[in-house]
Amino acid sequence: MVCWPVAGPRGGLSPRPVRPEERRHPACAWDAESLIAFRAVQGLGGGLLQPVGMAMGMRVADRARLGRAMALLGLPILVGPVAGPVLGGWLVDAASWHWVFLINLPVGALALVLAARLLPKDAPPAPGAARPRLDLPGLLTLSPGLALLLYGLSRGGERGDFTAPGALVPTLAGAVLATVFVRRALTVRAPLLGLRLLRDRTFAAAVTTLAPFTCGYFGSMLLGPQYWQQERGLSATVAGLLGAPAGLVVGTTMRIAARRVDRVAPRLLIAAGCAAGALGIGLPAWQTGTPGAAPWRIVVAGMVMGVGAGMTLMPAMTAASRELPADRLAGASTALSINAQPAASAGTALLSVLLGAAGPDPAGFRLAYAVAAALLALALPAALRLPGGRRGRARPPVSPPSAP
């Protein structure tokens, strides 16, 4: 959770300096360990839902129209960035920061009821078929390893000292656990995460495109609210409203691009999206670095970034999965989700640390946005390795390779 300050008038765009007593939100009184534990519980549910939902959609979709199916699966990308910041800002301003968390309870209860009524039951296993087993050692090394690694890096960045025990110990422990997981994933027959999928050239190109793109794109989402509130003195509600146009553009462009990827070369579409995204984040680096910049310019720059994100995220996932055999789709959806989540977390931690070190002033925001733009630009070379022609035919199912 990022603690945004609640400062500024409840409307209008005239800047006002933020008073010192407004810089710290009451939620920040929570200690870091409590917040990490709270987010870990949330992550357990989210980590189960995203790959399973994507895999279910991939399995039932016609392979020739996988882009359309992915567009439907991406509907939350349309709703979330528009409704989330606006609703969250209004709750913080009108009620209490507690409701940013409590509002999830009725939403989760509704989702639970709908899932119980609408989702089909699991089909009984075929006679003689081996039941899939959970790779428990892989689970016990991957999840804690990534969590410890990100925690250690963020603590080191906060304090400006990566050799301090509070940063060095979790970083080294996370790196060791991640290494153990990678070694296991490459040697056992049924690993938690099928790293052998990276032998597929298209899948590997899509993953290496998405990793830096999601790192910079989702990491940059914390910059807008901080800029509008800390630098321009606006309320949380107004900050959410100013970010809504970019969310609308992301969802609309994603719907169009995910359908187009069924007909055009993925390389052209996704590479153009990476370029547009880097430009859209690079423009705020210039605008926010100028004191008193016109707000509409920053909003328009965010919309350009939204075009790039819509042309990249779901189309790249579609390109990664479309030609894989059906028996590897579940592993592909898991790999894509695991690739995206740590990248987004790393981007958020990196830009938060950079902004904290440079200071929440025009120069600090310029630096943070420039780094985010550079991360998106790093995705362009990988996007250029995606297929340049139209889609090929799906390959027949193959048995997973045996362990060496």
C-alpha positions in Angstrom: 0.0 0.0 0.0 1.2 3.5 -0.8 0.2 6.2 1.6 -0.9 9.2 -0.4 -1.2 12.5 1.5 -4.6 14.1 1.7 -4.0 17.7 0.9 -5.2 20.7 -1.1 -8.6 22.1 -1.9 -11.5 19.8 -2.8 -11.7 21.2 -6.3 -10.0 23.4 -8.8 -6.5 23.2 -10.3 -4.8 26.0 -8.5 -1.6 24.8 -6.8 -1.2 25.2 -3.1 1.9 24.2 -1.0 1.4 21.1 1.1 1.7 21.8 4.8 4.1 19.6 6.7 1.3 18.1 8.8 -0.5 17.0 5.7 2.4 15.0 4.3 1.8 11.9 6.3 -1.4 10.0 5.9 -2.9 8.3 9.1 -2.5 4.9 7.3 1.2 5.4 7.3 1.2 4.9 11.1 1.0 1.2 10.3 4.4 -0.4 10.5 5.9 -1.9 7.4 5.7 -5.5 8.7 2.0 -5.3 9.3 1.4 -3.9 5.8 3.5 -6.7 4.2 1.6 -9.3 6.1 -1.7 -7.8 5.1 -0.7 -7.6 1.4 0.6 -11.2 1.5 -2.9 -12.4 2.4 -4.3 -10.4 -0.5 -1.7 -11.8 -2.7 -2.7 -15.4 -1.9 -6.1 -14.8 -3.4 -4.9 -12.7 -6.4 -2.2 -15.2 -7.2 -4.8 -18.0 -7.5 -7.4 -16.0 -9.4 -5.4 -14.4 -12.2 -3.6 -17.4 -13.8 -6.6 -19.8 -13.3 -9.0 -17.4 -14.9 -6.8 -16.7 -17.8 -6.1 -20.5 -18.3 -9.9 -21.2 -18.3 -10.5 -18.5 -21.0 -7.6 -19.8 -23.1 -8.9 -23.4 -23.0 -12.4 -22.6 -24.2 -11.5 -19.9 -26.8 -11.2 -20.7 -30.5 -7.4 -20.4 -31.2 -8.1 -18.3 -34.3 -10.0 -15.8 -32.1 -7.8 -15.9 -29.0 -7.3 -12.1 -29.3 -11.0 -11.5 -28.8 -11.1 -13.8 -25.8 -8.1 -12.0 -24.3 -9.9 -8.7 -24.8 -12.8 -10.0 -22.7 -10.4 -11.3 -20.1 -8.9 -7.8 -20.0 -12.2 -6.0 -19.2 -10.9 -5.4 -15.6 -8.2 -3.3 -17.2 -10.9 -1.0 -18.5 -12.9 -0.8 -15.3 -10.1 -0.9 -12.6 -7.9 2.1 -13.6 -11.0 4.3 -14.1 -13.2 3.4 -11.1 -10.4 2.5 -8.6 -8.6 5.8 -8.2 -11.8 7.8 -8.4 -13.6 5.6 -5.8 -10.5 5.4 -3.6 -10.0 9.1 -3.7 -13.6 9.8 -2.8 -13.5 7.3 0.0 -10.4 8.9 1.5 -11.8 12.4 1.2 -15.4 11.8 2.2 -15.1 8.9 4.7 -11.8 7.4 6.0 -8.8 5.6 4.6 -10.1 2.5 6.3 -12.8 2.2 3.6 -10.1 1.8 0.9 -9.7 -1.7 2.4 -13.2 -2.3 3.7 -14.8 -1.7 0.3 -13.2 -5.0 -0.9 -15.3 -7.1 1.5 -18.7 -6.7 -0.2 -17.0 -6.9 -3.6 -15.2 -10.1 -2.7 -18.4 -11.6 -1.2 -20.3 -10.9 -4.5 -17.5 -12.5 -6.5 -17.6 -15.6 -4.3 -21.3 -16.0 -4.8 -21.0 -15.6 -8.6 -18.2 -18.0 -8.8 -20.1 -20.7 -6.9 -23.1 -20.3 -9.2 -21.6 -19.6 -12.6 -18.3 -21.5 -12.8 -18.6 -25.1 -14.1 -17.6 -28.0 -11.8 -14.3 -29.8 -12.4 -14.6 -32.6 -14.9 -13.8 -36.0 -13.5 -10.3 -37.3 -14.4 -10.1 -39.8 -17.2 -9.7 -43.4 -16.2 -6.1 -44.2 -15.6 -5.0 -40.6 -15.9 -2.5 -39.4 -13.4 -3.7 -36.7 -11.1 -1.6 -33.5 -11.3 0.4 -32.9 -8.2 1.3 -29.6 -6.6 5.0 -28.8 -6.8 5.2 -28.0 -3.1 9.0 -27.5 -2.9 8.7 -25.1 -5.9 5.9 -23.2 -4.1 7.9 -22.9 -0.9 10.9 -21.5 -2.7 9.4 -19.2 -5.4 6.8 -17.2 -3.4 9.0 -16.5 -0.3 12.0 -16.0 -2.5 10.4 -13.2 -4.6 8.8 -11.6 -1.5 12.1 -11.5 0.3 14.1 -10.3 -2.7 11.7 -7.4 -3.3 11.4 -6.5 0.3 15.2 -6.4 0.8 15.7 -4.3 -2.3 13.0 -1.8 -1.3 14.4 -1.5 2.2 17.9 -0.9 0.9 16.6 1.7 -1.4 14.6 3.5 1.3 17.7 3.7 3.6 20.2 4.2 0.9 22.3 1.3 2.2 21.9 -2.1 0.7 24.6 -3.5 3.1 22.5 -2.9 6.2 21.3 -6.2 7.8 17.6 -5.3 7.3 18.2 -5.1 3.5 21.1 -7.4 2.9 19.8 -10.5 4.7 16.4 -10.7 3.0 17.9 -9.9 -0.4 20.4 -12.7 -0.2 17.8 -15.1 1.2 15.4 -14.2 -1.6 18.2 -14.6 -4.3 19.1 -18.1 -2.9 15.5 -19.3 -2.8 14.9 -18.0 -6.3 18.0 -19.8 -7.6 16.9 -23.0 -6.0 13.5 -22.7 -7.6 15.0 -22.1 -11.1 17.2 -25.1 -10.8 14.3 -27.3 -9.7 12.0 -26.0 -12.4 14.5 -27.0 -15.0 15.0 -30.5 -13.7 11.7 -31.9 -12.4 9.0 -33.3 -14.6 6.1 -31.3 -13.4 7.4 -28.0 -11.9 5.3 -25.2 -10.4 6.4 -22.9 -13.3 7.2 -24.3 -16.7 10.5 -22.5 -17.5 11.0 -24.8 -20.4 8.3 -22.7 -22.2 11.1 -20.1 -22.7 12.6 -22.5 -25.3 9.7 -21.3 -27.5 11.0 -18.3 -29.4 7.7 -16.4 -29.5 6.9 -17.1 -25.9 10.3 -16.0 -24.8 10.1 -12.8 -26.8 6.7 -12.0 -25.4 7.8 -12.6 -21.8 10.9 -10.4 -22.2 8.7 -7.7 -23.7 6.2 -7.8 -20.9 8.8 -7.8 -18.1 10.3 -4.3 -18.5 7.0 -2.9 -19.9 5.0 -3.9 -16.8 7.8 -2.8 -14.6 7.8 0.7 -15.9 4.0 1.0 -16.6 2.6 -0.3 -13.4 5.4 1.3 -11.4 4.6 4.7 -12.8 1.0 4.5 -11.6 2.1 5.7 -8.1 3.6 8.9 -9.6 0.4 10.5 -10.8 -1.5 10.6 -7.5 1.6 11.8 -5.7 2.3 14.5 -8.2 -1.2 15.9 -8.1 -1.5 15.9 -4.3 2.0 16.7 -3.1 3.2 19.0 -5.9 -0.1 20.6 -7.0 -2.0 20.4 -3.7 -5.1 18.7 -5.0 -7.5 16.4 -3.2 -7.4 12.6 -3.6 -10.7 12.7 -5.5 -9.5 15.2 -8.0 -6.3 13.2 -8.5 -8.3 10.1 -9.2 -10.5 12.0 -11.8 -7.4 13.3 -13.6 -6.1 9.8 -14.0 -9.4 8.4 -15.3 -8.9 9.5 -19.0 -5.7 7.4 -19.2 -7.6 4.4 -17.8 -10.4 4.8 -20.3 -7.8 5.0 -23.2 -6.0 1.8 -21.9 -9.2 -0.2 -21.9 -10.5 1.1 -25.2 -7.2 0.6 -27.0 -6.8 -2.8 -25.4 -10.1 -4.0 -26.7 -9.3 -2.9 -30.3 -5.7 -4.1 -30.3 -6.5 -7.5 -28.8 -8.8 -8.1 -31.7 -6.4 -6.8 -34.3 -3.6 -9.1 -33.2 -5.7 -11.9 -34.6 -5.2 -10.4 -38.1 -1.9 -8.5 -38.1 1.7 -9.3 -37.3 2.3 -9.1 -33.5 5.7 -7.5 -34.1 4.3 -4.4 -35.7 1.4 -3.9 -33.3 3.3 -4.6 -30.0 6.5 -2.7 -31.0 4.4 0.3 -31.9 2.8 0.0 -28.5 6.1 -0.1 -26.7 7.2 3.1 -28.5 3.9 4.9 -27.8 4.1 3.9 -24.1 7.7 5.1 -23.7 6.7 8.4 -25.4 3.6 8.7 -23.2 5.6 8.3 -20.0 8.5 10.4 -21.3 6.2 13.4 -21.8 5.3 13.7 -18.1 9.0 13.6 -17.3 9.2 17.0 -19.1 5.9 18.3 -18.0 6.1 17.5 -14.3 9.6 18.8 -14.2 8.3 22.2 -15.1 6.7 24.0 -12.2 3.1 25.1 -12.9 2.8 23.0 -16.1 -0.7 23.1 -17.6 -2.7 20.1 -16.1 -4.2 19.2 -19.5 -0.8 18.5 -20.9 0.0 15.9 -18.3 -3.5 14.3 -18.7 -2.9 14.1 -22.5 0.5 12.5 -22.0 -1.1 9.9 -19.8 -3.6 9.1 -22.5 -0.7 8.6 -25.0 0.8 6.2 -22.5 -2.6 4.5 -22.3 -2.6 3.9 -26.0 0.8 2.2 -25.7 -0.3 0.0 -22.8 -3.4 -1.1 -24.6 -1.4 -2.0 -27.7 1.1 -4.0 -25.7 -0.2 -5.9 -22.7 -3.0 -8.2 -23.9 -1.7 -8.5 -27.5 1.7 -9.7 -26.1 0.0 -12.2 -23.9 -2.1 -13.4 -26.9 1.0 -13.7 -29.1 2.8 -15.7 -26.3 0.0 -18.3 -26.0 -1.6 -18.6 -29.3 0.7 -21.2 -30.9 1.3 -23.2 -27.8 -0.2 -26.7 -27.6 -3.4 -26.9 -25.5 -1.7 -28.9 -22.7 0.7 -26.1 -22.1 -1.8 -23.2 -21.8 -2.2 -23.5 -18.0 1.5 -23.4 -17.6 1.7 -20.4 -20.0 -0.9 -18.4 -18.1 0.9 -19.1 -14.8 4.2 -18.1 -16.2 2.8 -14.8 -17.7 1.1 -13.9 -14.4 4.3 -14.7 -12.3 6.3 -12.7 -14.8 4.0 -9.7 -14.5 3.5 -9.5 -10.7 7.2 -9.3 -9.6 8.0 -6.9 -12.5 5.2 -4.6 -11.4 6.2 -4.8 -7.8 9.9 -4.2 -8.7 8.9 -1.2 -10.7 6.8 0.3 -7.9 9.6 -0.2 -5.4 12.2 1.2 -7.8 10.3 4.4 -8.7 9.1 4.9 -5.1 12.7 4.7 -3.9 13.9 7.1 -6.6 11.2 9.6 -5.8 11.9 9.4 -2.1 15.6 9.9 -2.6 15.2 12.8 -5.1 12.3 14.4 -3.2 8.7 14.9 -4.3 9.5 18.1 -6.2 9.6 18.8 -10.0 13.1 17.4 -10.3 12.2 14.3 -8.5 9.1 13.6 -10.6 11.1 14.3 -13.7 13.7 11.7 -12.7 11.1 9.0 -11.8 9.1 9.4 -15.0 12.3 9.4 -17.1 13.4 6.0 -15.5 9.9 4.6 -16.2 10.1 5.7 -19.8 13.5 4.0 -20.1 12.0 0.8 -18.8 9.3 0.8 -21.4 11.9 1.6 -24.1 13.8 -1.6 -23.0 10.8 -3.7 -24.1 11.1 -2.5 -27.7 14.1 -4.8 -28.8 12.3 -7.8 -27.4 9.1 -6.8 -29.2 11.0 -6.7 -32.5 11.8 -10.4 -32.1 8.1 -11.3 -32.1 6.7 -12.9 -35.3 6.6 -10.5 -38.2 4.0 -12.5 -40.2 0.5 -13.5 -39.5 -0.4 -16.1 -37.0 0.6 -19.6 -37.6 -1.4 -22.7 -36.8 -1.5 -24.0 -33.3 0.8 -26.9 -32.8 -0.6 -30.2 -31.7 -0.4 -31.2 -28.0 2.9 -32.7 -27.0 3.9 -34.5 -23.9 6.1 -32.5 -21.5 9.7 -33.3 -21.8 11.1 -35.7 -19.2 13.5 -34.6 -16.6 17.1 -34.9 -17.5 
